[in-house]
Amino acid sequence: MGDNMTSVTEFILLGFPLDTKTQMLLFGLFSLLYVLTLMGNGVILGLISLDSRLHTPMYFFLSHLAIVDMAYACNTVPQMLVNLLSPAKPISFAGCITQTFLFLTFAATECLLLVVMSYDRYVAICHPLRYSVIMNWRVCIMLVVTSWTIGVLLSLVHLVLLLPLPFCITQKIDHFFCEVMAVLKLACADTHINEIMVLAGSISMLVGPFSSIIISYMCILCAILRLQSGEGQRKAFSTCSSHLCVVGLFYGTAIIMYVGPRYGNPKEQKKYLLLFHSLFNPMLNPLIYTLKNSEVKNAMKRVLGIKRVL
C-alpha cells in the first residue's frame, strides 16, 4: 500500500462519459440553466430588498434560501462546465477539498433553512395573533445564524476527518464535482469512520428535519381545515404550497441519494440525482415562488411599474 500512496496535488473529475458532440450540447444547456439560476435567485433577492412589503420574516428566510441556491450553483456548475470543455483538465487538491466543504455547508444550511421556513408558516397559521411576538427580528436573525453555523460546523467535522487521509496514485474521481463519498474512494486507508459520519450526518440533516417539517404541516393542515372562511383556506394553502414544492424537491432527491434503497447502478443514479440537486433545484426554487406566490408576483409588478388594468 505504501508504494501506491503519493502526495496528491490535483484530481481529475471524470464527469459524464459522453461523446464530444453530446458534451458540447450539455455545455450549452447547462450554461443556460446556470445563468437562469443566478438570474432567478437574483430577482428574488432584488424584489425582497426593494419592496418594503416583503420585509417580513417569511421573505427574510427566503432571501437566505436564494443565497444558498446561488452558492450551490456557483460551487459545482462552473467546474462541471470546465470539465465538459476540457475533460482532462485537473482540479487542485485544495480546490477539491474546498468544493467538498462548501457543498456540505450549503446542503446542511438549506436543510435547516427549510425547517425554519416551515416553523414560520406554522406560527403564522396556527398562532396568527402571536406571530409578530414569536417571530420578532431578533428570533429570525438568531434562527438564520444558527442554520449557517450548524452547516459550517458539520462540514468542518467531515473536513477534519478527510484531510489526514493518504490518497492513492489513482487521482480520477468518478463524479462531476468533488462529492465527499467519491473523494473517500481514492483514500489508501480505512475510511470506515468517515463513511459512518457521512451516513450519520445525512440522517441527522435529512430524516430529522424532514420529520419536523411533516409534523409542522400536519398541524398547519388541521388549523386550515378549522377555518370557517373559504377565502382564508385558499390564502393559507397558497402561502404554504410554494414552500411544500421546494421541500419536496430538495428532500426527495436528497433522501433518495443518501438514505434511500439502491437499485441497478447506484453510483450513476447518485451522480444524476446530484446533478438535479445542484443545477435544477436552485433554478426551480425561484420559479416556484414566483409562479405560486401572489405577493412575489405583485412585488414584481410594483418594482417594474406595471399597474393592473381594471
Buried (B, 14 or more C-beta within 10 A) or exposed (E): EEEEBEEBEEBBBBBBEEEEEEBEEBBEEBBEBBEBBBEBBEBBBBBBEEBEEBEBBBBBBBBBBBBBBBBBBBBBBEBBBBBBEEBEEBBEBEBBBBBBBBBBBBBBBBBBBBBBBBBBBBBBBBEEEEBEEBBEEEBBEEBBEEBBEBBBEBBEEBBEBBEEBBBBEBBEBBBBBBBBBBBBBBBBBEBEEBBEBBEEBBEEBBBEBBEBBEEBBEBBBEBBEEBEEEEEBEBBBEBBEBBBBBBEBBBBBBBBBBEBEEEEEEEEBBBEBBBBBBBBBBBBBBBBBBEBBEBBBBBBEBEEEEEEEE
